[in-house]
Amino acid sequence: MSDTDRPWVIVVGAGPAGLLLSVMLAKLAGIKVQVLEANSKLDVSLRAAYYGPPAAVELRRAGLLDEIRREGFQPEIFCWRKLDGSYIAGLDYRKVADNPDRLFVLPLDQLGALLYRHASTTPGVEISFNHKVTEVGQDKDDAWVQVETSTGLHRLQAKYVVGCDGASSTVRRFISEDGGFPGFTWDNQIMTANVRLLRDPTPFICLNPDFRSWLTWEKILYPFDKFGYSDVQFIIHSEHWHLLARLSKNPNPDDDVWRIAYGEISGLTKEELLARQPEKFSVLLPGNPQPEDYKILSINPYKTHQRLVDSMRKGRLLLAADAAHLCPPFGGLGLTGGIVDVGGLYDCLAGIYHEKAEESILDLYSEVRRQKYIDHTDPMTKANLRRLTELDPDRALEDDKFLKLLDEIKNNNLEAQKEILMGDMKLYYDFTQHYKDKTPIVKRA
């Protein structure tokens, strides 16, 4: 294969991080990319859905944010509650409604499908399914991967290989000295489910307010709203802690879906966990619903990890998102941090390609992105999980500094509220400040 035919970057993993990186490199910088995916199709398993402000910045740069916002929605109230639903403290995102980069929601499988539509139609991007990477290597001029396909083993080359292949990353095994992933796994096992509210099929008829016609619709059997619940609530309880959050905000019944993630006993099989689900829901959810009141669209157990690689770079081999770091899914920082990784790596690779930056900028990428995890993601996500599992809900405002602060500023300190609402911008970093040539990037013909 000639240099003009082969990709300049190989991205391992066709998840949202890998697809977003490929779109940005090809669309914004004219860089040829090949995306390799071991599976035959995109992953649609239950994953994150909430994106913080720095993720919005990167998705806007990619030209995708408006479309993503149309498919998702912007949540309003985040709060912490007791198991009986009593309100403790919260955040009101309507107070930053004028900020174009405010928090938004779109389940990751929907984002992946949207990114795939763009990547598959962007000139310069090639996506290869059923290409399982088994080896990764490099020399002074190139990086390469060995892939297992239906036609046997093949070797593909590029200037750089980027591992966006998730928590079980193959690329990471060739970057880490011992193939390890430093950190730990939490004892808490989590069950995550998407739940749709069921509706009474018996027509409910009433007179239209204009008194000239009758209206017919289905009654919601089990509406969360009638219990006064917000878009997002974190329930504090030593045994029955959980998260309950909207995944959509649309009057169409088919889109009326909520996400519940709750702690479970460690060591149980998936079958045992599923058998316990109806009883758990009757305790966790307001109004003590029974299985006939809701429909579970999908449900899976997950282990929760707190991990960070020693380095996100080894020569021409690079890592981003879950391949480089993991954290508990309470706060959206894993997803947001992964997207910010991608934006930063785009700037570094585009800078090198267009001769605006030295290759050493990739060392800076590794240093900065790791430090952002250490300084912000790690302490925040640990605190979020411990707040749910260890705090006495009756003493939450006395014992937890963060909840106490939210309560103190709720009425009279708008600037302090805005600072908290936009606090995840601490994850952002502008690598273009290190370019030796500051003129805008122009794609090569």
C-alpha positions in Angstrom: 0.0 0.0 0.0 1.4 3.4 -0.9 1.7 6.3 1.6 -1.2 8.1 -0.2 -3.5 5.1 0.2 -2.8 4.1 3.8 -4.3 5.9 6.8 -2.2 8.4 8.7 -4.0 7.3 11.9 -5.5 3.9 12.9 -8.2 4.1 15.5 -8.9 0.9 17.4 -12.5 0.8 18.5 -15.7 2.1 16.8 -17.3 3.3 20.0 -18.3 7.0 20.4 -14.7 8.1 21.3 -13.1 6.4 18.3 -15.8 7.6 15.9 -15.7 11.1 17.2 -11.9 11.2 16.8 -12.1 9.9 13.3 -14.7 12.5 12.3 -12.7 15.4 13.7 -9.4 14.3 12.2 -10.9 13.8 8.7 -13.5 16.5 8.7 -11.5 19.3 10.3 -7.9 18.5 9.4 -8.2 16.3 6.3 -6.4 13.4 7.9 -7.0 9.9 6.6 -8.2 7.5 9.3 -9.1 3.8 9.5 -11.3 2.7 12.4 -11.0 -1.0 13.4 -13.8 -2.7 15.3 -13.6 -6.3 16.5 -17.4 -6.8 16.6 -19.7 -7.0 13.6 -21.8 -4.0 14.7 -21.9 -1.1 17.1 -22.2 -1.7 20.8 -25.7 -0.9 22.1 -25.2 -2.0 25.7 -26.3 0.2 28.6 -23.8 2.9 29.2 -23.6 6.6 30.1 -26.0 9.3 28.9 -25.1 12.6 30.6 -22.5 15.0 29.1 -20.9 17.9 30.9 -20.0 21.3 29.5 -16.5 20.5 28.2 -17.9 17.6 26.1 -20.3 20.1 24.6 -17.3 22.3 23.6 -15.7 19.4 21.7 -18.9 18.2 20.0 -19.6 21.8 18.9 -16.1 21.9 17.3 -17.0 18.7 15.4 -20.1 20.4 14.1 -22.4 17.9 15.8 -23.8 19.6 18.9 -26.9 21.0 17.4 -28.0 17.7 15.9 -27.1 15.9 19.2 -29.2 18.3 21.2 -32.1 17.8 18.9 -32.0 14.1 19.5 -31.5 14.4 23.3 -32.6 17.0 25.9 -31.3 19.4 28.5 -32.1 18.3 32.1 -33.2 20.9 34.7 -33.1 19.7 38.3 -30.4 17.4 39.8 -31.0 16.6 43.5 -30.2 14.3 46.4 -33.0 12.7 48.2 -33.8 10.2 51.0 -35.2 6.8 50.2 -38.7 8.1 50.9 -38.3 10.8 48.3 -37.6 13.7 50.7 -35.6 16.4 49.1 -32.2 17.2 50.6 -30.4 19.5 48.2 -30.0 20.1 44.5 -28.8 22.0 41.5 -31.0 23.9 39.0 -29.5 23.9 35.5 -32.1 26.4 34.3 -29.8 29.0 36.0 -27.3 28.4 33.2 -30.0 28.1 30.4 -28.3 30.8 28.4 -25.0 28.9 28.3 -24.7 27.0 25.0 -22.4 24.5 26.7 -24.7 23.5 29.6 -25.2 19.8 30.5 -27.3 17.7 28.1 -28.5 14.1 27.8 -28.3 11.5 25.0 -27.8 7.8 25.7 -24.4 6.7 24.4 -25.8 4.1 22.0 -27.8 6.9 20.3 -24.7 9.1 20.2 -22.7 6.1 18.7 -25.3 5.7 16.0 -25.2 9.4 15.2 -21.4 9.5 15.0 -21.4 6.4 12.8 -23.7 8.1 10.3 -21.3 11.0 10.2 -18.1 8.9 10.2 -19.3 6.6 7.5 -20.1 9.5 5.1 -17.0 11.6 5.9 -14.4 11.4 3.1 -11.1 10.1 4.5 -12.7 7.8 7.1 -12.8 4.0 6.6 -14.6 1.8 9.2 -13.7 -1.9 9.2 -15.9 -4.2 11.3 -14.9 -7.8 12.2 -11.3 -6.6 12.5 -9.9 -7.8 15.8 -6.6 -6.3 16.8 -4.3 -9.0 18.3 -0.9 -7.2 18.3 0.3 -3.7 18.2 3.8 -2.4 17.5 5.9 0.4 16.1 9.3 1.5 14.8 10.8 5.0 14.4 8.7 5.8 11.4 5.4 4.0 11.8 3.0 2.1 14.0 1.2 -1.1 13.1 -1.5 -3.5 14.1 -2.1 -7.1 13.4 -5.8 -7.8 12.8 -7.7 -11.1 12.7 -10.4 -11.1 10.0 -12.5 -13.6 8.2 -9.7 -13.9 5.6 -6.9 -14.4 8.1 -4.3 -12.3 9.8 -3.3 -9.0 8.3 -0.9 -6.2 9.2 -2.0 -2.6 8.8 0.3 0.4 9.2 -0.1 4.1 9.9 1.9 6.9 11.5 0.0 6.5 14.8 -2.3 4.0 16.4 -4.9 5.3 18.9 -6.6 2.9 21.4 -10.2 3.9 21.9 -11.1 0.3 22.6 -12.5 0.6 26.1 -11.8 -0.9 29.5 -10.4 -4.1 28.1 -8.2 -2.3 25.6 -5.8 -4.3 23.5 -3.7 -1.3 22.7 -3.2 -0.5 26.4 -1.5 -3.9 26.9 1.2 -2.8 24.5 1.6 0.7 26.1 1.7 -0.3 29.8 4.9 -1.9 30.9 3.2 -4.9 32.5 0.0 -4.6 30.6 -1.7 -3.4 33.8 -4.4 -0.9 34.6 -3.5 0.7 37.9 -6.3 1.4 40.4 -9.0 -0.7 42.0 -12.4 -2.2 41.6 -15.1 -1.0 44.0 -16.9 -3.6 46.2 -20.2 -2.2 45.1 -21.9 -4.1 42.3 -24.3 -2.0 40.2 -27.4 -3.1 38.3 -28.3 -0.7 35.5 -31.7 -0.7 33.8 -33.6 1.4 31.3 -37.3 1.4 32.3 -40.3 2.5 30.3 -43.5 3.6 32.0 -46.5 1.5 31.1 -49.9 3.0 30.1 -53.4 1.8 30.6 -54.7 0.4 27.2 -58.2 1.3 28.2 -59.2 4.6 26.5 -59.6 7.5 28.9 -62.1 10.0 27.4 -62.8 13.5 28.5 -64.3 16.6 27.0 -62.0 18.9 25.1 -61.6 22.3 26.8 -63.2 23.9 23.7 -66.4 21.9 24.5 -66.8 20.9 20.9 -65.0 17.5 20.8 -63.9 14.6 22.9 -60.2 13.7 23.5 -59.0 10.1 24.0 -55.6 9.1 25.3 -54.0 6.4 27.5 -53.5 6.9 31.2 -50.0 6.5 32.6 -50.1 3.7 35.1 -46.9 4.7 36.8 -45.7 8.2 36.2 -42.6 9.2 38.2 -43.6 12.8 37.8 -46.6 12.5 40.1 -44.3 11.7 42.9 -42.6 15.1 42.5 -39.4 13.6 41.1 -36.9 15.7 39.2 -34.9 14.9 36.0 -32.1 13.4 38.1 -32.1 12.2 41.7 -29.4 10.5 43.7 -30.9 8.5 46.6 -28.7 8.3 49.7 -29.1 5.1 51.6 -26.6 2.5 53.0 -28.4 -0.4 51.4 -30.8 0.9 48.8 -28.7 3.7 47.3 -29.4 4.4 43.7 -29.6 6.9 40.8 -32.9 7.6 38.9 -32.6 9.8 35.9 -34.5 10.7 32.8 -33.1 9.5 29.5 -35.7 11.5 27.4 -38.2 14.3 27.9 -40.7 13.8 25.1 -44.5 13.4 25.4 -44.4 10.5 23.0 -44.9 7.4 25.2 -42.3 5.4 23.3 -39.7 7.9 24.5 -40.7 8.0 28.1 -37.7 6.2 29.4 -35.8 6.4 32.7 -32.4 5.0 33.8 -32.0 3.4 37.2 -28.7 2.3 38.6 -28.6 0.7 42.0 -26.2 -1.0 44.3 -26.5 -4.8 44.8 -24.9 -7.6 46.8 -21.5 -8.5 45.4 -20.8 -12.1 44.3 -24.3 -12.9 43.0 -24.8 -14.3 39.5 -26.6 -12.4 36.9 -29.6 -14.8 37.3 -29.7 -14.2 41.0 -29.5 -10.4 40.5 -32.4 -10.5 38.0 -34.5 -12.6 40.4 -34.0 -9.9 43.0 -35.0 -7.0 40.7 -38.8 -6.9 41.2 -38.4 -6.7 45.0 -35.6 -4.1 44.7 -37.7 -1.9 42.4 -40.6 -2.0 44.8 -38.3 -0.6 47.5 -36.3 1.8 45.4 -38.9 3.5 43.2 -41.6 5.9 44.5 -45.0 4.4 45.0 -43.7 0.8 45.4 -44.5 -0.3 41.8 -45.0 -3.9 40.8 -43.7 -5.5 37.6 -46.9 -4.9 35.8 -46.4 -1.1 36.3 -43.3 -0.8 34.1 -41.4 -2.4 31.3 -37.7 -3.1 31.5 -36.1 -2.4 28.2 -32.6 -3.6 29.2 -30.8 -4.5 32.4 -27.3 -5.5 33.2 -24.9 -5.9 36.1 -21.7 -3.9 36.2 -18.5 -3.7 38.2 -17.3 -0.2 39.0 -13.6 0.7 38.6 -11.3 3.5 39.6 -8.3 3.2 37.3 -5.8 5.4 35.4 -2.9 4.3 33.1 0.6 5.3 33.9 0.9 6.9 30.5 -1.4 7.6 27.6 1.5 7.5 25.1 4.2 5.2 24.1 5.9 6.5 21.0 3.4 6.3 18.2 0.8 4.4 20.3 -1.8 6.5 22.1 -4.8 6.0 24.4 -8.1 7.9 25.0 -11.3 7.6 27.0 -12.1 4.3 28.8 -8.9 2.7 27.5 -7.0 5.1 29.6 -9.2 5.8 32.7 -12.3 4.5 34.4 -14.5 5.9 37.2 -17.9 5.3 38.8 -20.9 6.4 36.6 -22.4 8.9 39.0 -21.8 12.4 37.6 -21.1 11.8 33.9 -17.4 12.4 34.3 -16.3 9.2 32.6 -18.1 10.0 29.4 -17.3 13.7 29.6 -13.6 13.1 30.3 -13.4 10.6 27.4 -14.8 13.2 24.9 -12.4 15.9 26.2 -9.5 13.4 25.7 -10.6 13.0 22.1 -10.7 16.8 21.5 -7.3 17.2 23.0 -5.8 14.3 21.0 -7.3 15.8 17.9 -5.5 19.1 18.5 -2.2 17.3 19.1 -2.4 15.0 16.0 -3.7 17.8 13.7 -1.0 20.1 14.9 1.7 17.5 14.1 0.1 16.7 10.7 0.0 20.3 9.7 3.4 21.0 11.1 2.2 23.4 13.7 3.4 21.4 16.6 6.3 19.1 17.5 5.7 15.4 18.2 6.5 16.1 21.8 3.0 17.6 22.2 1.9 14.0 22.6 3.8 13.8 25.8 2.0 16.9 27.0 -1.3 15.3 26.0 -0.6 12.3 28.2 0.6 14.5 31.1 -2.3 16.9 31.0 -5.1 14.4 30.5 -3.8 12.2 33.3 -3.5 15.2 35.7 -7.0 16.3 34.9 -8.2 12.8 36.0 -6.1 13.0 39.1 -7.1 16.5 40.1 -10.8 16.4 39.2 -12.3 13.2 38.0 -10.9 10.9 40.6 -11.8 12.9 43.7 -15.2 14.0 42.4 -16.3 10.5 41.4 -15.1 8.9 44.6 -17.0 11.6 46.6 -20.1 11.1 44.5 -20.3 7.3 45.2 -19.4 7.6 48.9 -22.0 10.3 49.3 -24.6 7.8 48.1 -23.4 4.8 50.0 -21.8 6.1 53.3 -23.7 9.3 54.2 -26.4 9.3 56.8 -29.3 10.9 54.9 -30.7 12.4 58.1 -27.5 14.2 58.7 -26.5 14.9 55.1 -26.7 18.7 55.3 -24.6 18.7 58.5 -22.0 16.1 57.5 -21.5 16.7 53.7 -19.7 19.9 52.8 -20.9 19.9 49.2 -24.6 19.3 50.0 -24.3 21.9 52.7 -22.9 24.4 50.2 -25.8 23.7 47.8 -28.3 24.4 50.5 -26.6 27.6 51.6 -26.4 29.2 48.1 -29.7 27.9 46.7 -31.5 31.3 47.0 -29.1 34.1 47.0 -25.8 33.4 45.3 -26.3 32.9 41.6 -22.6 33.3 40.7 -21.6 30.5 43.1 -24.4 28.3 41.7 -23.2 28.9 38.1 -19.6 28.1 39.1 -20.7 24.7 40.4 -23.0 24.0 37.4 -20.1 24.7 35.0 -17.4 23.2 37.3 -16.6 20.3 34.9 -14.9 22.8 32.6 -11.9 22.2 34.7 -11.4 19.1 32.6 -10.9 21.2 29.5 -7.4 22.1 28.1 -6.5 24.0 25.0 -3.5 22.2 23.4 -3.4 24.7 20.5 -1.7 27.2 22.8 1.4 25.1 22.4 1.4 25.4 18.6 4.4 27.1 17.1 2.2 28.4 14.2 -1.1 29.9 15.5 -2.7 30.3 12.1 -5.9 28.2 11.6 -5.6 24.7 10.2 -6.5 24.5 6.5 -7.2 21.0 5.1 -4.7 19.9 2.5 -6.2 19.4 -1.0 
